[in-house]
Amino acid sequence: MGLGGFIILIAVGAILTFATDWQMDTVNVDLVGWIMMIVGIIGVFVYASIARRRRMVVPPSTTVVSEDERRGI
């Protein structure tokens, strides 16, 4: 699931928690909304930490020589 999926999960959870007044005998809709929001927030943080690791710049292990240095100029 990508970042957009986690944001949608947060939005749907907020809608279930704060914008609806549905009452069901077997399911607590407010609790389901809170759980969806918490999972979405955790997912955003995990996704951000993985994306940060991917973007780390590793310096080259060999010395970079320009064309002018190769020609002896």
PDB file as gemmi writes it, atoms N, CA and C in Angstrom:
CRYST1    1.000    1.000    1.000  90.00  90.00  90.00 P 1                      
ATOM      1  N   MET A   1       0.851  -1.156   0.000  1.00  0.00           N  
ATOM      2  CA  MET A   1       0.000   0.000   0.000  1.00  0.00           C  
ATOM      3  C   MET A   1       0.908   1.233   0.000  1.00  0.00           C  
ATOM      4  N   GLY A   2       0.615   2.172  -0.845  1.00  0.00           N  
ATOM      5  CA  GLY A   2       1.427   3.373  -0.936  1.00  0.00           C  
ATOM      6  C   GLY A   2       0.972   4.449   0.028  1.00  0.00           C  
ATOM      7  N   LEU A   3       1.619   5.587  -0.084  1.00  0.00           N  
ATOM      8  CA  LEU A   3       1.299   6.711   0.790  1.00  0.00           C  
ATOM      9  C   LEU A   3      -0.143   7.163   0.608  1.00  0.00           C  
ATOM     10  N   GLY A   4      -0.628   7.173  -0.619  1.00  0.00           N  
ATOM     11  CA  GLY A   4      -2.014   7.566  -0.876  1.00  0.00           C  
ATOM     12  C   GLY A   4      -3.008   6.647  -0.201  1.00  0.00           C  
ATOM     13  N   GLY A   5      -2.717   5.374  -0.170  1.00  0.00           N  
ATOM     14  CA  GLY A   5      -3.593   4.419   0.496  1.00  0.00           C  
ATOM     15  C   GLY A   5      -3.690   4.671   1.993  1.00  0.00           C  
ATOM     16  N   PHE A   6      -2.557   5.021   2.602  1.00  0.00           N  
ATOM     17  CA  PHE A   6      -2.581   5.312   4.034  1.00  0.00           C  
ATOM     18  C   PHE A   6      -3.343   6.598   4.327  1.00  0.00           C  
ATOM     19  N   ILE A   7      -3.207   7.589   3.464  1.00  0.00           N  
ATOM     20  CA  ILE A   7      -3.938   8.841   3.653  1.00  0.00           C  
ATOM     21  C   ILE A   7      -5.440   8.607   3.489  1.00  0.00           C  
ATOM     22  N   ILE A   8      -5.818   7.785   2.522  1.00  0.00           N  
ATOM     23  CA  ILE A   8      -7.235   7.440   2.341  1.00  0.00           C  
ATOM     24  C   ILE A   8      -7.754   6.692   3.574  1.00  0.00           C  
ATOM     25  N   LEU A   9      -6.935   5.820   4.136  1.00  0.00           N  
ATOM     26  CA  LEU A   9      -7.321   5.091   5.340  1.00  0.00           C  
ATOM     27  C   LEU A   9      -7.581   6.054   6.501  1.00  0.00           C  
ATOM     28  N   ILE A  10      -6.737   7.066   6.647  1.00  0.00           N  
ATOM     29  CA  ILE A  10      -6.945   8.075   7.692  1.00  0.00           C  
ATOM     30  C   ILE A  10      -8.239   8.842   7.434  1.00  0.00           C  
ATOM     31  N   ALA A  11      -8.465   9.228   6.180  1.00  0.00           N  
ATOM     32  CA  ALA A  11      -9.660  10.016   5.857  1.00  0.00           C  
ATOM     33  C   ALA A  11     -10.940   9.218   6.089  1.00  0.00           C  
ATOM     34  N   VAL A  12     -10.968   7.973   5.659  1.00  0.00           N  
ATOM     35  CA  VAL A  12     -12.166   7.147   5.852  1.00  0.00           C  
ATOM     36  C   VAL A  12     -12.397   6.898   7.343  1.00  0.00           C  
ATOM     37  N   GLY A  13     -11.319   6.682   8.086  1.00  0.00           N  
ATOM     38  CA  GLY A  13     -11.465   6.497   9.532  1.00  0.00           C  
ATOM     39  C   GLY A  13     -12.013   7.738  10.214  1.00  0.00           C  
ATOM     40  N   ALA A  14     -11.548   8.914   9.783  1.00  0.00           N  
ATOM     41  CA  ALA A  14     -12.057  10.159  10.366  1.00  0.00           C  
ATOM     42  C   ALA A  14     -13.527  10.369  10.024  1.00  0.00           C  
ATOM     43  N   ILE A  15     -13.903  10.019   8.807  1.00  0.00           N  
ATOM     44  CA  ILE A  15     -15.303  10.143   8.414  1.00  0.00           C  
ATOM     45  C   ILE A  15     -16.178   9.207   9.250  1.00  0.00           C  
ATOM     46  N   LEU A  16     -15.727   7.967   9.423  1.00  0.00           N  
ATOM     47  CA  LEU A  16     -16.511   7.020  10.233  1.00  0.00           C  
ATOM     48  C   LEU A  16     -16.624   7.479  11.682  1.00  0.00           C  
ATOM     49  N   THR A  17     -15.549   8.070  12.201  1.00  0.00           N  
ATOM     50  CA  THR A  17     -15.551   8.461  13.609  1.00  0.00           C  
ATOM     51  C   THR A  17     -16.325   9.740  13.867  1.00  0.00           C  
ATOM     52  N   PHE A  18     -16.081  10.770  13.052  1.00  0.00           N  
ATOM     53  CA  PHE A  18     -16.590  12.095  13.381  1.00  0.00           C  
ATOM     54  C   PHE A  18     -17.808  12.536  12.570  1.00  0.00           C  
ATOM     55  N   ALA A  19     -18.025  11.972  11.385  1.00  0.00           N  
ATOM     56  CA  ALA A  19     -19.063  12.505  10.508  1.00  0.00           C  
ATOM     57  C   ALA A  19     -20.285  11.606  10.363  1.00  0.00           C  
ATOM     58  N   THR A  20     -20.265  10.458  10.966  1.00  0.00           N  
ATOM     59  CA  THR A  20     -21.427   9.576  10.851  1.00  0.00           C  
ATOM     60  C   THR A  20     -22.043   9.340  12.216  1.00  0.00           C  
ATOM     61  N   ASP A  21     -23.308   9.025  12.198  1.00  0.00           N  
ATOM     62  CA  ASP A  21     -23.985   8.666  13.451  1.00  0.00           C  
ATOM     63  C   ASP A  21     -24.674   7.307  13.308  1.00  0.00           C  
ATOM     64  N   TRP A  22     -24.051   6.421  12.549  1.00  0.00           N  
ATOM     65  CA  TRP A  22     -24.610   5.091  12.360  1.00  0.00           C  
ATOM     66  C   TRP A  22     -24.497   4.304  13.657  1.00  0.00           C  
ATOM     67  N   GLN A  23     -25.504   3.523  13.925  1.00  0.00           N  
ATOM     68  CA  GLN A  23     -25.512   2.648  15.089  1.00  0.00           C  
ATOM     69  C   GLN A  23     -25.727   1.214  14.612  1.00  0.00           C  
ATOM     70  N   MET A  24     -24.820   0.343  14.958  1.00  0.00           N  
ATOM     71  CA  MET A  24     -24.947  -1.071  14.619  1.00  0.00           C  
ATOM     72  C   MET A  24     -24.874  -1.876  15.914  1.00  0.00           C  
ATOM     73  N   ASP A  25     -25.601  -2.968  15.961  1.00  0.00           N  
ATOM     74  CA  ASP A  25     -25.616  -3.789  17.170  1.00  0.00           C  
ATOM     75  C   ASP A  25     -24.321  -4.573  17.347  1.00  0.00           C  
ATOM     76  N   THR A  26     -23.711  -4.991  16.250  1.00  0.00           N  
ATOM     77  CA  THR A  26     -22.561  -5.887  16.353  1.00  0.00           C  
ATOM     78  C   THR A  26     -21.226  -5.174  16.213  1.00  0.00           C  
ATOM     79  N   VAL A  27     -21.192  -4.004  15.591  1.00  0.00           N  
ATOM     80  CA  VAL A  27     -19.927  -3.324  15.310  1.00  0.00           C  
ATOM     81  C   VAL A  27     -19.989  -1.901  15.854  1.00  0.00           C  
ATOM     82  N   ASN A  28     -18.953  -1.502  16.565  1.00  0.00           N  
ATOM     83  CA  ASN A  28     -18.830  -0.129  17.027  1.00  0.00           C  
ATOM     84  C   ASN A  28     -18.133   0.665  15.913  1.00  0.00           C  
ATOM     85  N   VAL A  29     -18.895   1.445  15.158  1.00  0.00           N  
ATOM     86  CA  VAL A  29     -18.376   2.153  13.987  1.00  0.00           C  
ATOM     87  C   VAL A  29     -17.331   3.187  14.396  1.00  0.00           C  
ATOM     88  N   ASP A  30     -17.521   3.834  15.541  1.00  0.00           N  
ATOM     89  CA  ASP A  30     -16.532   4.804  16.004  1.00  0.00           C  
ATOM     90  C   ASP A  30     -15.184   4.137  16.272  1.00  0.00           C  
ATOM     91  N   LEU A  31     -15.212   2.970  16.892  1.00  0.00           N  
ATOM     92  CA  LEU A  31     -13.974   2.250  17.177  1.00  0.00           C  
ATOM     93  C   LEU A  31     -13.286   1.815  15.892  1.00  0.00           C  
ATOM     94  N   VAL A  32     -14.048   1.359  14.919  1.00  0.00           N  
ATOM     95  CA  VAL A  32     -13.471   0.981  13.621  1.00  0.00           C  
ATOM     96  C   VAL A  32     -12.803   2.191  12.976  1.00  0.00           C  
ATOM     97  N   GLY A  33     -13.439   3.353  13.065  1.00  0.00           N  
ATOM     98  CA  GLY A  33     -12.843   4.571  12.521  1.00  0.00           C  
ATOM     99  C   GLY A  33     -11.546   4.930  13.208  1.00  0.00           C  
ATOM    100  N   TRP A  34     -11.516   4.844  14.541  1.00  0.00           N  
ATOM    101  CA  TRP A  34     -10.279   5.136  15.271  1.00  0.00           C  
ATOM    102  C   TRP A  34      -9.164   4.164  14.894  1.00  0.00           C  
ATOM    103  N   ILE A  35      -9.513   2.895  14.760  1.00  0.00           N  
ATOM    104  CA  ILE A  35      -8.509   1.895  14.382  1.00  0.00           C  
ATOM    105  C   ILE A  35      -7.965   2.193  12.988  1.00  0.00           C  
ATOM    106  N   MET A  36      -8.836   2.559  12.061  1.00  0.00           N  
ATOM    107  CA  MET A  36      -8.379   2.886  10.707  1.00  0.00           C  
ATOM    108  C   MET A  36      -7.453   4.101  10.713  1.00  0.00           C  
ATOM    109  N   MET A  37      -7.788   5.110  11.508  1.00  0.00           N  
ATOM    110  CA  MET A  37      -6.927   6.292  11.590  1.00  0.00           C  
ATOM    111  C   MET A  37      -5.562   5.952  12.188  1.00  0.00           C  
ATOM    112  N   ILE A  38      -5.543   5.143  13.229  1.00  0.00           N  
ATOM    113  CA  ILE A  38      -4.272   4.767  13.863  1.00  0.00           C  
ATOM    114  C   ILE A  38      -3.410   3.957  12.913  1.00  0.00           C  
ATOM    115  N   VAL A  39      -4.010   2.990  12.217  1.00  0.00           N  
ATOM    116  CA  VAL A  39      -3.255   2.194  11.251  1.00  0.00           C  
ATOM    117  C   VAL A  39      -2.733   3.076  10.118  1.00  0.00           C  
ATOM    118  N   GLY A  40      -3.535   4.027   9.675  1.00  0.00           N  
ATOM    119  CA  GLY A  40      -3.096   4.936   8.623  1.00  0.00           C  
ATOM    120  C   GLY A  40      -1.930   5.802   9.058  1.00  0.00           C  
ATOM    121  N   ILE A  41      -1.977   6.318  10.287  1.00  0.00           N  
ATOM    122  CA  ILE A  41      -0.881   7.154  10.793  1.00  0.00           C  
ATOM    123  C   ILE A  41       0.395   6.341  10.948  1.00  0.00           C  
ATOM    124  N   ILE A  42       0.275   5.129  11.481  1.00  0.00           N  
ATOM    125  CA  ILE A  42       1.448   4.257  11.598  1.00  0.00           C  
ATOM    126  C   ILE A  42       2.016   3.952  10.213  1.00  0.00           C  
ATOM    127  N   GLY A  43       1.133   3.704   9.249  1.00  0.00           N  
ATOM    128  CA  GLY A  43       1.582   3.424   7.886  1.00  0.00           C  
ATOM    129  C   GLY A  43       2.310   4.593   7.255  1.00  0.00           C  
ATOM    130  N   VAL A  44       1.838   5.814   7.501  1.00  0.00           N  
ATOM    131  CA  VAL A  44       2.510   6.996   6.963  1.00  0.00           C  
ATOM    132  C   VAL A  44       3.916   7.111   7.543  1.00  0.00           C  
ATOM    133  N   PHE A  45       4.061   6.892   8.849  1.00  0.00           N  
ATOM    134  CA  PHE A  45       5.383   6.985   9.468  1.00  0.00           C  
ATOM    135  C   PHE A  45       6.324   5.890   8.959  1.00  0.00           C  
ATOM    136  N   VAL A  46       5.827   4.677   8.816  1.00  0.00           N  
ATOM    137  CA  VAL A  46       6.664   3.588   8.303  1.00  0.00           C  
ATOM    138  C   VAL A  46       7.059   3.864   6.861  1.00  0.00           C  
ATOM    139  N   TYR A  47       6.104   4.319   6.047  1.00  0.00           N  
ATOM    140  CA  TYR A  47       6.397   4.633   4.653  1.00  0.00           C  
ATOM    141  C   TYR A  47       7.434   5.748   4.554  1.00  0.00           C  
ATOM    142  N   ALA A  48       7.298   6.771   5.399  1.00  0.00           N  
ATOM    143  CA  ALA A  48       8.243   7.885   5.372  1.00  0.00           C  
ATOM    144  C   ALA A  48       9.641   7.431   5.779  1.00  0.00           C  
ATOM    145  N   SER A  49       9.743   6.556   6.767  1.00  0.00           N  
ATOM    146  CA  SER A  49      11.068   6.094   7.191  1.00  0.00           C  
ATOM    147  C   SER A  49      11.718   5.223   6.114  1.00  0.00           C  
ATOM    148  N   ILE A  50      10.935   4.416   5.421  1.00  0.00           N  
ATOM    149  CA  ILE A  50      11.491   3.603   4.340  1.00  0.00           C  
ATOM    150  C   ILE A  50      11.894   4.487   3.172  1.00  0.00           C  
ATOM    151  N   ALA A  51      11.090   5.480   2.843  1.00  0.00           N  
ATOM    152  CA  ALA A  51      11.415   6.383   1.741  1.00  0.00           C  
ATOM    153  C   ALA A  51      12.664   7.196   2.065  1.00  0.00           C  
ATOM    154  N   ARG A  52      12.848   7.573   3.329  1.00  0.00           N  
ATOM    155  CA  ARG A  52      14.037   8.336   3.719  1.00  0.00           C  
ATOM    156  C   ARG A  52      15.297   7.490   3.538  1.00  0.00           C  
ATOM    157  N   ARG A  53      15.217   6.207   3.846  1.00  0.00           N  
ATOM    158  CA  ARG A  53      16.380   5.329   3.663  1.00  0.00           C  
ATOM    159  C   ARG A  53      16.725   5.169   2.196  1.00  0.00           C  
ATOM    160  N   ARG A  54      15.720   5.129   1.342  1.00  0.00           N  
ATOM    161  CA  ARG A  54      15.973   4.966  -0.089  1.00  0.00           C  
ATOM    162  C   ARG A  54      16.639   6.191  -0.691  1.00  0.00           C  
ATOM    163  N   ARG A  55      16.351   7.382  -0.119  1.00  0.00           N  
ATOM    164  CA  ARG A  55      16.869   8.617  -0.672  1.00  0.00           C  
ATOM    165  C   ARG A  55      18.246   8.989  -0.155  1.00  0.00           C  
ATOM    166  N   MET A  56      18.825   8.215   0.735  1.00  0.00           N  
ATOM    167  CA  MET A  56      20.137   8.550   1.267  1.00  0.00           C  
ATOM    168  C   MET A  56      21.173   8.507   0.153  1.00  0.00           C  
ATOM    169  N   VAL A  57      21.988   9.534   0.085  1.00  0.00           N  
ATOM    170  CA  VAL A  57      23.022   9.625  -0.944  1.00  0.00           C  
ATOM    171  C   VAL A  57      24.293   9.020  -0.388  1.00  0.00           C  
ATOM    172  N   VAL A  58      24.805   8.049  -1.109  1.00  0.00           N  
ATOM    173  CA  VAL A  58      26.042   7.394  -0.700  1.00  0.00           C  
ATOM    174  C   VAL A  58      27.156   7.962  -1.567  1.00  0.00           C  
ATOM    175  N   PRO A  59      28.212   8.476  -0.949  1.00  0.00           N  
ATOM    176  CA  PRO A  59      29.305   9.028  -1.755  1.00  0.00           C  
ATOM    177  C   PRO A  59      29.980   7.925  -2.568  1.00  0.00           C  
ATOM    178  N   PRO A  60      30.513   8.275  -3.725  1.00  0.00           N  
ATOM    179  CA  PRO A  60      31.165   7.247  -4.550  1.00  0.00           C  
ATOM    180  C   PRO A  60      32.393   6.685  -3.841  1.00  0.00           C  
ATOM    181  N   SER A  61      32.637   5.404  -4.038  1.00  0.00           N  
ATOM    182  CA  SER A  61      33.762   4.752  -3.366  1.00  0.00           C  
ATOM    183  C   SER A  61      35.075   4.995  -4.099  1.00  0.00           C  
ATOM    184  N   THR A  62      35.017   5.379  -5.367  1.00  0.00           N  
ATOM    185  CA  THR A  62      36.232   5.670  -6.132  1.00  0.00           C  
ATOM    186  C   THR A  62      36.340   7.171  -6.349  1.00  0.00           C  
ATOM    187  N   THR A  63      37.535   7.618  -6.601  1.00  0.00           N  
ATOM    188  CA  THR A  63      37.775   9.028  -6.845  1.00  0.00           C  
ATOM    189  C   THR A  63      37.264   9.384  -8.235  1.00  0.00           C  
ATOM    190  N   VAL A  64      36.529  10.480  -8.324  1.00  0.00           N  
ATOM    191  CA  VAL A  64      36.007  10.945  -9.600  1.00  0.00           C  
ATOM    192  C   VAL A  64      37.052  11.822 -10.251  1.00  0.00           C  
ATOM    193  N   VAL A  65      37.428  11.461 -11.493  1.00  0.00           N  
ATOM    194  CA  VAL A  65      38.443  12.220 -12.235  1.00  0.00           C  
ATOM    195  C   VAL A  65      37.757  12.889 -13.406  1.00  0.00           C  
ATOM    196  N   SER A  66      37.948  14.201 -13.499  1.00  0.00           N  
ATOM    197  CA  SER A  66      37.318  14.928 -14.602  1.00  0.00           C  
ATOM    198  C   SER A  66      38.116  14.734 -15.886  1.00  0.00           C  
ATOM    199  N   GLU A  67      37.536  15.101 -17.006  1.00  0.00           N  
ATOM    200  CA  GLU A  67      38.206  14.970 -18.301  1.00  0.00           C  
ATOM    201  C   GLU A  67      39.461  15.834 -18.371  1.00  0.00           C  
ATOM    202  N   ASP A  68      39.436  17.022 -17.777  1.00  0.00           N  
ATOM    203  CA  ASP A  68      40.609  17.904 -17.789  1.00  0.00           C  
ATOM    204  C   ASP A  68      41.766  17.285 -17.025  1.00  0.00           C  
ATOM    205  N   GLU A  69      41.497  16.630 -15.918  1.00  0.00           N  
ATOM    206  CA  GLU A  69      42.554  15.984 -15.155  1.00  0.00           C  
ATOM    207  C   GLU A  69      43.143  14.794 -15.900  1.00  0.00           C  
ATOM    208  N   ARG A  70      42.326  14.095 -16.685  1.00  0.00           N  
ATOM    209  CA  ARG A  70      42.822  12.961 -17.470  1.00  0.00           C  
ATOM    210  C   ARG A  70      43.769  13.426 -18.577  1.00  0.00           C  
ATOM    211  N   ARG A  71      43.447  14.546 -19.171  1.00  0.00           N  
ATOM    212  CA  ARG A  71      44.278  15.058 -20.258  1.00  0.00           C  
ATOM    213  C   ARG A  71      45.532  15.745 -19.741  1.00  0.00           C  
ATOM    214  N   GLY A  72      45.559  16.041 -18.465  1.00  0.00           N  
ATOM    215  CA  GLY A  72      46.722  16.691 -17.881  1.00  0.00           C  
ATOM    216  C   GLY A  72      46.692  18.206 -18.021  1.00  0.00           C  
ATOM    217  N   ILE A  73      45.517  18.764 -18.191  1.00  0.00           N  
ATOM    218  CA  ILE A  73      45.395  20.220 -18.370  1.00  0.00           C  
ATOM    219  C   ILE A  73      45.285  20.886 -17.025  1.00  0.00           C  
TER     220      ILE A  73                                                      
END                                                                             
